[in-house]
Amino acid sequence: MALDFVGIDPNTGGGGSPTVWVEDETEEIIVQSWTADDTLCEKIAGTEWVPGHTLGIPAHESVIRIPARMVPILKEAVERVERARLHRSAEECSEDSGSSGDA
């Protein structure tokens, strides 16, 4: 898994800070940020956000907080994933058209 660094919280003080990476191959955005406190997790876990969807936070998921000042960094991450997807799609189309040669 090769991570491509996108950005870090511009108000970082040198310690652990919210950070964003992109993993092109899996088309995923990876985020490190502050762990949500118990009050927020309880509020999220106890609310039916989508009708019929199971309440709670699954054990394999985490709730994190991302400062709004990081929106431009998150947008850049989304754009990078979209570009990687388009590039991969174009390569696949090129490979498909190249394999239909004359016999």
Biopython code that builds the backbone (N, CA, C, O; Angstrom):
import numpy as np
from Bio.PDB.StructureBuilder import StructureBuilder

atoms = [
    (1, "MET", "N", (0.849, -1.170, 0.000)),
    (1, "MET", "CA", (0.000, 0.000, 0.000)),
    (1, "MET", "C", (0.895, 1.233, 0.000)),
    (1, "MET", "O", (1.584, 1.500, 0.984)),
    (2, "ALA", "N", (0.888, 1.976, -1.085)),
    (2, "ALA", "CA", (1.665, 3.208, -1.194)),
    (2, "ALA", "C", (0.769, 4.390, -0.872)),
    (2, "ALA", "O", (-0.220, 4.633, -1.563)),
    (3, "LEU", "N", (1.114, 5.125, 0.176)),
    (3, "LEU", "CA", (0.325, 6.289, 0.549)),
    (3, "LEU", "C", (0.921, 7.542, -0.067)),
    (3, "LEU", "O", (2.139, 7.722, -0.092)),
    (4, "ASP", "N", (0.048, 8.401, -0.562)),
    (4, "ASP", "CA", (0.433, 9.683, -1.133)),
    (4, "ASP", "C", (-0.049, 10.771, -0.175)),
    (4, "ASP", "O", (-1.253, 10.973, -0.015)),
    (5, "PHE", "N", (0.892, 11.469, 0.462)),
    (5, "PHE", "CA", (0.562, 12.519, 1.421)),
    (5, "PHE", "C", (-0.175, 13.646, 0.720)),
    (5, "PHE", "O", (0.265, 14.122, -0.327)),
    (6, "VAL", "N", (-1.309, 14.080, 1.299)),
    (6, "VAL", "CA", (-2.091, 15.185, 0.742)),
    (6, "VAL", "C", (-1.878, 16.448, 1.562)),
    (6, "VAL", "O", (-1.595, 17.510, 1.007)),
    (7, "GLY", "N", (-2.012, 16.341, 2.875)),
    (7, "GLY", "CA", (-1.845, 17.532, 3.697)),
    (7, "GLY", "C", (-2.039, 17.255, 5.164)),
    (7, "GLY", "O", (-2.476, 16.178, 5.571)),
    (8, "ILE", "N", (-1.699, 18.268, 5.952)),
    (8, "ILE", "CA", (-1.798, 18.193, 7.406)),
    (8, "ILE", "C", (-2.524, 19.447, 7.887)),
    (8, "ILE", "O", (-2.503, 20.480, 7.219)),
    (9, "ASP", "N", (-3.157, 19.349, 9.033)),
    (9, "ASP", "CA", (-3.850, 20.492, 9.616)),
    (9, "ASP", "C", (-2.922, 21.707, 9.602)),
    (9, "ASP", "O", (-1.828, 21.655, 10.163)),
    (10, "PRO", "N", (-3.351, 22.801, 8.964)),
    (10, "PRO", "CA", (-2.473, 23.969, 8.869)),
    (10, "PRO", "C", (-2.175, 24.605, 10.224)),
    (10, "PRO", "O", (-1.252, 25.412, 10.332)),
    (11, "ASN", "N", (-2.927, 24.263, 11.244)),
    (11, "ASN", "CA", (-2.682, 24.805, 12.578)),
    (11, "ASN", "C", (-1.918, 23.822, 13.458)),
    (11, "ASN", "O", (-1.975, 23.908, 14.685)),
    (12, "THR", "N", (-1.208, 22.897, 12.838)),
    (12, "THR", "CA", (-0.472, 21.892, 13.595)),
    (12, "THR", "C", (0.592, 22.553, 14.469)),
    (12, "THR", "O", (1.195, 23.562, 14.105)),
    (13, "GLY", "N", (0.795, 21.954, 15.615)),
    (13, "GLY", "CA", (1.806, 22.471, 16.530)),
    (13, "GLY", "C", (3.035, 21.596, 16.575)),
    (13, "GLY", "O", (3.900, 21.805, 17.426)),
    (14, "GLY", "N", (3.141, 20.646, 15.708)),
    (14, "GLY", "CA", (4.308, 19.774, 15.666)),
    (14, "GLY", "C", (4.062, 18.408, 16.274)),
    (14, "GLY", "O", (4.854, 17.489, 16.059)),
    (15, "GLY", "N", (2.979, 18.251, 17.031)),
    (15, "GLY", "CA", (2.643, 16.946, 17.586)),
    (15, "GLY", "C", (1.753, 16.187, 16.619)),
    (15, "GLY", "O", (1.725, 16.486, 15.425)),
    (16, "GLY", "N", (1.031, 15.215, 17.129)),
    (16, "GLY", "CA", (0.089, 14.484, 16.293)),
    (16, "GLY", "C", (-0.980, 15.429, 15.778)),
    (16, "GLY", "O", (-1.577, 16.177, 16.553)),
    (17, "SER", "N", (-1.220, 15.403, 14.508)),
    (17, "SER", "CA", (-2.170, 16.332, 13.905)),
    (17, "SER", "C", (-3.024, 15.633, 12.872)),
    (17, "SER", "O", (-2.606, 14.628, 12.297)),
    (18, "PRO", "N", (-4.221, 16.156, 12.627)),
    (18, "PRO", "CA", (-5.026, 15.601, 11.546)),
    (18, "PRO", "C", (-4.242, 15.628, 10.229)),
    (18, "PRO", "O", (-3.688, 16.655, 9.837)),
    (19, "THR", "N", (-4.213, 14.486, 9.571)),
    (19, "THR", "CA", (-3.430, 14.317, 8.353)),
    (19, "THR", "C", (-4.248, 13.523, 7.349)),
    (19, "THR", "O", (-5.052, 12.671, 7.727)),
    (20, "VAL", "N", (-4.039, 13.805, 6.063)),
    (20, "VAL", "CA", (-4.784, 13.118, 5.005)),
    (20, "VAL", "C", (-3.809, 12.545, 3.985)),
    (20, "VAL", "O", (-2.856, 13.208, 3.575)),
    (21, "TRP", "N", (-4.064, 11.294, 3.579)),
    (21, "TRP", "CA", (-3.319, 10.627, 2.523)),
    (21, "TRP", "C", (-4.305, 10.047, 1.517)),
    (21, "TRP", "O", (-5.497, 9.929, 1.801)),
    (22, "VAL", "N", (-3.805, 9.689, 0.348)),
    (22, "VAL", "CA", (-4.590, 8.976, -0.657)),
    (22, "VAL", "C", (-3.841, 7.703, -1.005)),
    (22, "VAL", "O", (-2.617, 7.704, -1.129)),
    (23, "GLU", "N", (-4.584, 6.619, -1.162)),
    (23, "GLU", "CA", (-4.024, 5.358, -1.632)),
    (23, "GLU", "C", (-4.656, 5.124, -2.995)),
    (23, "GLU", "O", (-5.802, 4.682, -3.084)),
    (24, "ASP", "N", (-3.906, 5.422, -4.068)),
    (24, "ASP", "CA", (-4.456, 5.375, -5.423)),
    (24, "ASP", "C", (-4.950, 3.996, -5.838)),
    (24, "ASP", "O", (-6.006, 3.870, -6.458)),
    (25, "GLU", "N", (-4.195, 2.974, -5.498)),
    (25, "GLU", "CA", (-4.537, 1.639, -5.975)),
    (25, "GLU", "C", (-5.903, 1.176, -5.458)),
    (25, "GLU", "O", (-6.676, 0.563, -6.194)),
    (26, "THR", "N", (-6.191, 1.473, -4.191)),
    (26, "THR", "CA", (-7.476, 1.056, -3.632)),
    (26, "THR", "C", (-8.527, 2.161, -3.725)),
    (26, "THR", "O", (-9.684, 1.964, -3.352)),
    (27, "GLU", "N", (-8.109, 3.332, -4.229)),
    (27, "GLU", "CA", (-8.995, 4.488, -4.367)),
    (27, "GLU", "C", (-9.622, 4.839, -3.014)),
    (27, "GLU", "O", (-10.839, 4.977, -2.884)),
    (28, "GLU", "N", (-8.741, 4.980, -2.007)),
    (28, "GLU", "CA", (-9.200, 5.297, -0.665)),
    (28, "GLU", "C", (-8.532, 6.567, -0.144)),
    (28, "GLU", "O", (-7.392, 6.878, -0.486)),
    (29, "ILE", "N", (-9.268, 7.283, 0.684)),
    (29, "ILE", "CA", (-8.749, 8.442, 1.396)),
    (29, "ILE", "C", (-8.496, 7.980, 2.824)),
    (29, "ILE", "O", (-9.393, 7.449, 3.479)),
    (30, "ILE", "N", (-7.285, 8.179, 3.299)),
    (30, "ILE", "CA", (-6.895, 7.763, 4.638)),
    (30, "ILE", "C", (-6.790, 9.016, 5.498)),
    (30, "ILE", "O", (-6.136, 9.984, 5.108)),
    (31, "VAL", "N", (-7.431, 9.004, 6.668)),
    (31, "VAL", "CA", (-7.459, 10.179, 7.531)),
    (31, "VAL", "C", (-7.010, 9.806, 8.937)),
    (31, "VAL", "O", (-7.489, 8.837, 9.527)),
    (32, "GLN", "N", (-6.087, 10.594, 9.455)),
    (32, "GLN", "CA", (-5.715, 10.516, 10.869)),
    (32, "GLN", "C", (-6.253, 11.790, 11.496)),
    (32, "GLN", "O", (-6.007, 12.886, 10.992)),
    (33, "SER", "N", (-6.985, 11.652, 12.590)),
    (33, "SER", "CA", (-7.504, 12.852, 13.233)),
    (33, "SER", "C", (-7.795, 12.552, 14.689)),
    (33, "SER", "O", (-7.470, 11.483, 15.205)),
    (34, "TRP", "N", (-8.418, 13.527, 15.339)),
    (34, "TRP", "CA", (-8.717, 13.382, 16.757)),
    (34, "TRP", "C", (-9.829, 12.371, 16.964)),
    (34, "TRP", "O", (-10.833, 12.386, 16.251)),
    (35, "THR", "N", (-9.651, 11.496, 17.936)),
    (35, "THR", "CA", (-10.679, 10.531, 18.288)),
    (35, "THR", "C", (-11.834, 11.265, 18.943)),
    (35, "THR", "O", (-11.624, 12.107, 19.816)),
    (36, "ALA", "N", (-13.040, 10.954, 18.533)),
    (36, "ALA", "CA", (-14.228, 11.568, 19.118)),
    (36, "ALA", "C", (-14.352, 11.150, 20.580)),
    (36, "ALA", "O", (-14.007, 10.027, 20.948)),
    (37, "ASP", "N", (-14.845, 12.064, 21.403)),
    (37, "ASP", "CA", (-15.014, 11.746, 22.824)),
    (37, "ASP", "C", (-16.255, 10.865, 23.020)),
    (37, "ASP", "O", (-17.050, 10.667, 22.101)),
    (38, "ASP", "N", (-16.395, 10.347, 24.236)),
    (38, "ASP", "CA", (-17.496, 9.425, 24.537)),
    (38, "ASP", "C", (-18.864, 10.059, 24.299)),
    (38, "ASP", "O", (-19.777, 9.387, 23.819)),
    (39, "THR", "N", (-19.020, 11.342, 24.626)),
    (39, "THR", "CA", (-20.310, 12.014, 24.455)),
    (39, "THR", "C", (-20.728, 12.019, 22.988)),
    (39, "THR", "O", (-21.878, 11.713, 22.672)),
    (40, "LEU", "N", (-19.810, 12.363, 22.096)),
    (40, "LEU", "CA", (-20.128, 12.375, 20.672)),
    (40, "LEU", "C", (-20.402, 10.965, 20.167)),
    (40, "LEU", "O", (-21.349, 10.758, 19.409)),
    (41, "CYS", "N", (-19.595, 9.999, 20.569)),
    (41, "CYS", "CA", (-19.807, 8.613, 20.130)),
    (41, "CYS", "C", (-21.164, 8.089, 20.593)),
    (41, "CYS", "O", (-21.851, 7.393, 19.846)),
    (42, "GLU", "N", (-21.551, 8.426, 21.830)),
    (42, "GLU", "CA", (-22.855, 7.993, 22.333)),
    (42, "GLU", "C", (-23.987, 8.630, 21.533)),
    (42, "GLU", "O", (-24.982, 7.973, 21.224)),
    (43, "LYS", "N", (-23.833, 9.901, 21.201)),
    (43, "LYS", "CA", (-24.860, 10.588, 20.407)),
    (43, "LYS", "C", (-24.996, 9.943, 19.029)),
    (43, "LYS", "O", (-26.104, 9.709, 18.548)),
    (44, "ILE", "N", (-23.870, 9.662, 18.409)),
    (44, "ILE", "CA", (-23.883, 9.040, 17.078)),
    (44, "ILE", "C", (-24.450, 7.626, 17.159)),
    (44, "ILE", "O", (-25.272, 7.231, 16.333)),
    (45, "ALA", "N", (-24.009, 6.876, 18.149)),
    (45, "ALA", "CA", (-24.425, 5.483, 18.273)),
    (45, "ALA", "C", (-25.901, 5.351, 18.617)),
    (45, "ALA", "O", (-26.525, 4.344, 18.280)),
    (46, "GLY", "N", (-26.466, 6.345, 19.280)),
    (46, "GLY", "CA", (-27.850, 6.251, 19.721)),
    (46, "GLY", "C", (-28.869, 6.887, 18.794)),
    (46, "GLY", "O", (-30.052, 6.948, 19.126)),
    (47, "THR", "N", (-28.431, 7.359, 17.641)),
    (47, "THR", "CA", (-29.331, 8.037, 16.717)),
    (47, "THR", "C", (-29.513, 7.197, 15.457)),
    (47, "THR", "O", (-28.551, 6.671, 14.897)),
    (48, "GLU", "N", (-30.772, 7.081, 15.021)),
    (48, "GLU", "CA", (-31.050, 6.362, 13.774)),
    (48, "GLU", "C", (-30.898, 7.353, 12.618)),
    (48, "GLU", "O", (-31.831, 8.090, 12.298)),
    (49, "TRP", "N", (-29.728, 7.363, 12.000)),
    (49, "TRP", "CA", (-29.418, 8.307, 10.921)),
    (49, "TRP", "C", (-30.052, 7.881, 9.614)),
    (49, "TRP", "O", (-30.459, 8.720, 8.810)),
    (50, "VAL", "N", (-30.136, 6.578, 9.401)),
    (50, "VAL", "CA", (-30.738, 6.036, 8.188)),
    (50, "VAL", "C", (-31.806, 5.039, 8.633)),
    (50, "VAL", "O", (-31.496, 4.067, 9.322)),
    (51, "PRO", "N", (-33.059, 5.272, 8.248)),
    (51, "PRO", "CA", (-34.129, 4.360, 8.672)),
    (51, "PRO", "C", (-33.804, 2.906, 8.340)),
    (51, "PRO", "O", (-33.419, 2.575, 7.219)),
    (52, "GLY", "N", (-33.969, 2.051, 9.342)),
    (52, "GLY", "CA", (-33.734, 0.627, 9.149)),
    (52, "GLY", "C", (-32.281, 0.214, 9.290)),
    (52, "GLY", "O", (-31.976, -0.979, 9.284)),
    (53, "HIS", "N", (-31.386, 1.172, 9.415)),
    (53, "HIS", "CA", (-29.960, 0.864, 9.562)),
    (53, "HIS", "C", (-29.675, 0.572, 11.027)),
    (53, "HIS", "O", (-30.224, 1.231, 11.910)),
    (54, "THR", "N", (-28.831, -0.397, 11.289)),
    (54, "THR", "CA", (-28.495, -0.775, 12.656)),
    (54, "THR", "C", (-27.900, 0.399, 13.421)),
    (54, "THR", "O", (-27.041, 1.118, 12.910)),
    (55, "LEU", "N", (-28.365, 0.581, 14.644)),
    (55, "LEU", "CA", (-27.810, 1.625, 15.503)),
    (55, "LEU", "C", (-26.441, 1.204, 16.017)),
    (55, "LEU", "O", (-26.114, 0.018, 16.059)),
    (56, "GLY", "N", (-25.656, 2.186, 16.403)),
    (56, "GLY", "CA", (-24.360, 1.899, 17.001)),
    (56, "GLY", "C", (-23.217, 2.108, 16.040)),
    (56, "GLY", "O", (-23.412, 2.317, 14.842)),
    (57, "ILE", "N", (-22.030, 2.048, 16.583)),
    (57, "ILE", "CA", (-20.795, 2.170, 15.798)),
    (57, "ILE", "C", (-20.178, 0.784, 15.760)),
    (57, "ILE", "O", (-19.766, 0.265, 16.798)),
    (58, "PRO", "N", (-20.105, 0.176, 14.587)),
    (58, "PRO", "CA", (-19.533, -1.169, 14.497)),
    (58, "PRO", "C", (-18.110, -1.208, 15.046)),
    (58, "PRO", "O", (-17.380, -0.220, 14.974)),
    (59, "ALA", "N", (-17.732, -2.340, 15.587)),
    (59, "ALA", "CA", (-16.414, -2.501, 16.197)),
    (59, "ALA", "C", (-15.278, -2.235, 15.210)),
    (59, "ALA", "O", (-14.181, -1.859, 15.621)),
    (60, "HIS", "N", (-15.527, -2.425, 13.923)),
    (60, "HIS", "CA", (-14.479, -2.238, 12.919)),
    (60, "HIS", "C", (-14.425, -0.802, 12.375)),
    (60, "HIS", "O", (-13.667, -0.523, 11.446)),
    (61, "GLU", "N", (-15.226, 0.109, 12.948)),
    (61, "GLU", "CA", (-15.247, 1.500, 12.506)),
    (61, "GLU", "C", (-14.908, 2.427, 13.665)),
    (61, "GLU", "O", (-15.031, 2.047, 14.829)),
    (62, "SER", "N", (-14.481, 3.642, 13.340)),
    (62, "SER", "CA", (-14.144, 4.646, 14.349)),
    (62, "SER", "C", (-14.769, 5.977, 13.967)),
    (62, "SER", "O", (-14.960, 6.268, 12.787)),
    (63, "VAL", "N", (-15.083, 6.777, 14.964)),
    (63, "VAL", "CA", (-15.563, 8.134, 14.746)),
    (63, "VAL", "C", (-14.397, 9.058, 15.047)),
    (63, "VAL", "O", (-13.766, 8.959, 16.099)),
    (64, "ILE", "N", (-14.117, 9.959, 14.110)),
    (64, "ILE", "CA", (-13.055, 10.937, 14.309)),
    (64, "ILE", "C", (-13.600, 12.328, 14.054)),
    (64, "ILE", "O", (-14.647, 12.492, 13.428)),
    (65, "ARG", "N", (-12.893, 13.317, 14.537)),
    (65, "ARG", "CA", (-13.264, 14.712, 14.305)),
    (65, "ARG", "C", (-12.232, 15.317, 13.365)),
    (65, "ARG", "O", (-11.028, 15.124, 13.541)),
    (66, "ILE", "N", (-12.712, 16.049, 12.366)),
    (66, "ILE", "CA", (-11.833, 16.716, 11.406)),
    (66, "ILE", "C", (-12.189, 18.197, 11.421)),
    (66, "ILE", "O", (-13.349, 18.551, 11.206)),
    (67, "PRO", "N", (-11.213, 19.071, 11.670)),
    (67, "PRO", "CA", (-11.526, 20.497, 11.690)),
    (67, "PRO", "C", (-11.932, 20.997, 10.307)),
    (67, "PRO", "O", (-11.375, 20.574, 9.294)),
    (68, "ALA", "N", (-12.914, 21.906, 10.277)),
    (68, "ALA", "CA", (-13.423, 22.444, 9.013)),
    (68, "ALA", "C", (-12.327, 23.122, 8.199)),
    (68, "ALA", "O", (-12.423, 23.191, 6.974)),
    (69, "ARG", "N", (-11.294, 23.619, 8.859)),
    (69, "ARG", "CA", (-10.212, 24.275, 8.117)),
    (69, "ARG", "C", (-9.472, 23.294, 7.207)),
    (69, "ARG", "O", (-8.669, 23.708, 6.371)),
    (70, "MET", "N", (-9.742, 21.991, 7.368)),
    (70, "MET", "CA", (-9.107, 20.991, 6.516)),
    (70, "MET", "C", (-9.925, 20.660, 5.277)),
    (70, "MET", "O", (-9.521, 19.798, 4.496)),
    (71, "VAL", "N", (-11.056, 21.314, 5.073)),
    (71, "VAL", "CA", (-11.888, 21.053, 3.902)),
    (71, "VAL", "C", (-11.085, 21.142, 2.604)),
    (71, "VAL", "O", (-11.234, 20.257, 1.761)),
    (72, "PRO", "N", (-10.238, 22.163, 2.393)),
    (72, "PRO", "CA", (-9.465, 22.199, 1.147)),
    (72, "PRO", "C", (-8.553, 20.974, 0.977)),
    (72, "PRO", "O", (-8.351, 20.504, -0.142)),
    (73, "ILE", "N", (-8.016, 20.468, 2.062)),
    (73, "ILE", "CA", (-7.152, 19.279, 1.995)),
    (73, "ILE", "C", (-7.989, 18.054, 1.645)),
    (73, "ILE", "O", (-7.563, 17.220, 0.846)),
    (74, "LEU", "N", (-9.167, 17.940, 2.233)),
    (74, "LEU", "CA", (-10.050, 16.820, 1.908)),
    (74, "LEU", "C", (-10.507, 16.884, 0.456)),
    (74, "LEU", "O", (-10.590, 15.854, -0.213)),
    (75, "LYS", "N", (-10.807, 18.090, -0.039)),
    (75, "LYS", "CA", (-11.184, 18.248, -1.448)),
    (75, "LYS", "C", (-10.055, 17.798, -2.364)),
    (75, "LYS", "O", (-10.291, 17.130, -3.371)),
    (76, "GLU", "N", (-8.825, 18.169, -2.008)),
    (76, "GLU", "CA", (-7.667, 17.739, -2.811)),
    (76, "GLU", "C", (-7.560, 16.220, -2.811)),
    (76, "GLU", "O", (-7.266, 15.624, -3.848)),
    (77, "ALA", "N", (-7.794, 15.585, -1.667)),
    (77, "ALA", "CA", (-7.746, 14.126, -1.594)),
    (77, "ALA", "C", (-8.803, 13.501, -2.501)),
    (77, "ALA", "O", (-8.524, 12.538, -3.215)),
    (78, "VAL", "N", (-10.009, 14.046, -2.470)),
    (78, "VAL", "CA", (-11.089, 13.545, -3.331)),
    (78, "VAL", "C", (-10.704, 13.692, -4.801)),
    (78, "VAL", "O", (-10.900, 12.768, -5.591)),
    (79, "GLU", "N", (-10.160, 14.844, -5.166)),
    (79, "GLU", "CA", (-9.756, 15.076, -6.556)),
    (79, "GLU", "C", (-8.660, 14.104, -6.984)),
    (79, "GLU", "O", (-8.674, 13.617, -8.115)),
    (80, "ARG", "N", (-7.717, 13.819, -6.099)),
    (80, "ARG", "CA", (-6.648, 12.866, -6.439)),
    (80, "ARG", "C", (-7.205, 11.474, -6.676)),
    (80, "ARG", "O", (-6.789, 10.789, -7.610)),
    (81, "VAL", "N", (-8.153, 11.047, -5.828)),
    (81, "VAL", "CA", (-8.756, 9.730, -6.009)),
    (81, "VAL", "C", (-9.529, 9.684, -7.331)),
    (81, "VAL", "O", (-9.464, 8.697, -8.062)),
    (82, "GLU", "N", (-10.253, 10.752, -7.625)),
    (82, "GLU", "CA", (-11.008, 10.797, -8.883)),
    (82, "GLU", "C", (-10.063, 10.760, -10.088)),
    (82, "GLU", "O", (-10.337, 10.062, -11.064)),
    (83, "ARG", "N", (-8.957, 11.502, -10.031)),
    (83, "ARG", "CA", (-7.984, 11.480, -11.141)),
    (83, "ARG", "C", (-7.386, 10.088, -11.304)),
    (83, "ARG", "O", (-7.217, 9.610, -12.426)),
    (84, "ALA", "N", (-7.068, 9.439, -10.192)),
    (84, "ALA", "CA", (-6.502, 8.085, -10.257)),
    (84, "ALA", "C", (-7.510, 7.122, -10.884)),
    (84, "ALA", "O", (-7.141, 6.265, -11.687)),
    (85, "ARG", "N", (-8.777, 7.268, -10.514)),
    (85, "ARG", "CA", (-9.819, 6.404, -11.068)),
    (85, "ARG", "C", (-9.965, 6.628, -12.567)),
    (85, "ARG", "O", (-10.064, 5.670, -13.333)),
    (86, "LEU", "N", (-9.978, 7.900, -12.990)),
    (86, "LEU", "CA", (-10.089, 8.206, -14.422)),
    (86, "LEU", "C", (-8.881, 7.693, -15.191)),
    (86, "LEU", "O", (-9.015, 7.168, -16.296)),
    (87, "HIS", "N", (-7.699, 7.848, -14.597)),
    (87, "HIS", "CA", (-6.475, 7.369, -15.247)),
    (87, "HIS", "C", (-6.520, 5.850, -15.415)),
    (87, "HIS", "O", (-6.182, 5.319, -16.473)),
    (88, "ARG", "N", (-6.940, 5.166, -14.357)),
    (88, "ARG", "CA", (-7.019, 3.701, -14.411)),
    (88, "ARG", "C", (-8.054, 3.263, -15.441)),
    (88, "ARG", "O", (-7.829, 2.307, -16.183)),
    (89, "SER", "N", (-9.188, 3.961, -15.486)),
    (89, "SER", "CA", (-10.240, 3.637, -16.445)),
    (89, "SER", "C", (-9.744, 3.833, -17.877)),
    (89, "SER", "O", (-10.017, 3.009, -18.750)),
    (90, "ALA", "N", (-9.012, 4.929, -18.118)),
    (90, "ALA", "CA", (-8.468, 5.194, -19.453)),
    (90, "ALA", "C", (-7.462, 4.115, -19.840)),
    (90, "ALA", "O", (-7.435, 3.673, -20.989)),
    (91, "GLU", "N", (-6.635, 3.690, -18.885)),
    (91, "GLU", "CA", (-5.657, 2.633, -19.169)),
    (91, "GLU", "C", (-6.367, 1.330, -19.517)),
    (91, "GLU", "O", (-5.959, 0.625, -20.440)),
    (92, "GLU", "N", (-7.426, 1.012, -18.781)),
    (92, "GLU", "CA", (-8.169, -0.222, -19.044)),
    (92, "GLU", "C", (-8.832, -0.173, -20.416)),
    (92, "GLU", "O", (-8.845, -1.175, -21.131)),
    (93, "CYS", "N", (-9.379, 0.973, -20.786)),
    (93, "CYS", "CA", (-9.999, 1.137, -22.108)),
    (93, "CYS", "C", (-8.953, 0.979, -23.199)),
    (93, "CYS", "O", (-9.210, 0.348, -24.224)),
    (94, "SER", "N", (-7.779, 1.549, -22.980)),
    (94, "SER", "CA", (-6.684, 1.445, -23.938)),
    (94, "SER", "C", (-6.235, 0.000, -24.099)),
    (94, "SER", "O", (-5.989, -0.461, -25.214)),
    (95, "GLU", "N", (-6.129, -0.709, -22.985)),
    (95, "GLU", "CA", (-5.737, -2.119, -23.036)),
    (95, "GLU", "C", (-6.788, -2.951, -23.766)),
    (95, "GLU", "O", (-6.455, -3.837, -24.554)),
    (96, "ASP", "N", (-8.057, -2.657, -23.494)),
    (96, "ASP", "CA", (-9.147, -3.414, -24.137)),
    (96, "ASP", "C", (-9.145, -3.164, -25.641)),
    (96, "ASP", "O", (-9.330, -4.108, -26.410)),
    (97, "SER", "N", (-8.946, -1.938, -26.082)),
    (97, "SER", "CA", (-8.970, -1.649, -27.512)),
    (97, "SER", "C", (-7.727, -2.197, -28.199)),
    (97, "SER", "O", (-7.768, -2.533, -29.382)),
    (98, "GLY", "N", (-6.637, -2.287, -27.474)),
    (98, "GLY", "CA", (-5.406, -2.823, -28.041)),
    (98, "GLY", "C", (-5.424, -4.326, -28.198)),
    (98, "GLY", "O", (-4.686, -4.867, -29.022)),
    (99, "SER", "N", (-6.260, -5.021, -27.418)),
    (99, "SER", "CA", (-6.290, -6.483, -27.486)),
    (99, "SER", "C", (-7.262, -6.996, -28.536)),
    (99, "SER", "O", (-7.371, -8.207, -28.725)),
    (100, "SER", "N", (-7.975, -6.104, -29.230)),
    (100, "SER", "CA", (-8.947, -6.564, -30.223)),
    (100, "SER", "C", (-8.373, -6.501, -31.637)),
    (100, "SER", "O", (-9.085, -6.226, -32.603)),
    (101, "GLY", "N", (-7.088, -6.759, -31.734)),
    (101, "GLY", "CA", (-6.398, -6.663, -33.019)),
    (101, "GLY", "C", (-6.952, -7.623, -34.059)),
    (101, "GLY", "O", (-7.738, -8.517, -33.746)),
    (102, "ASP", "N", (-6.526, -7.420, -35.314)),
    (102, "ASP", "CA", (-6.983, -8.274, -36.407)),
    (102, "ASP", "C", (-6.333, -9.646, -36.307)),
    (102, "ASP", "O", (-5.187, -9.777, -35.876)),
    (103, "ALA", "N", (-7.073, -10.653, -36.706)),
    (103, "ALA", "CA", (-6.555, -12.008, -36.659)),
    (103, "ALA", "C", (-6.252, -12.499, -38.041)),
    (103, "ALA", "O", (-5.802, -13.632, -38.208)),
]
sb = StructureBuilder()
sb.init_structure("model")
sb.init_model(0)
sb.init_chain("A")
sb.init_seg("    ")
for serial, (resi, resn, name, xyz) in enumerate(atoms, 1):
    if name == "N":
        sb.init_residue(resn, " ", resi, " ")
    sb.init_atom(name, np.array(xyz, "f"), 0.0, 1.0, " ", f" {name:<3s}", serial, name[0])
structure = sb.get_structure()
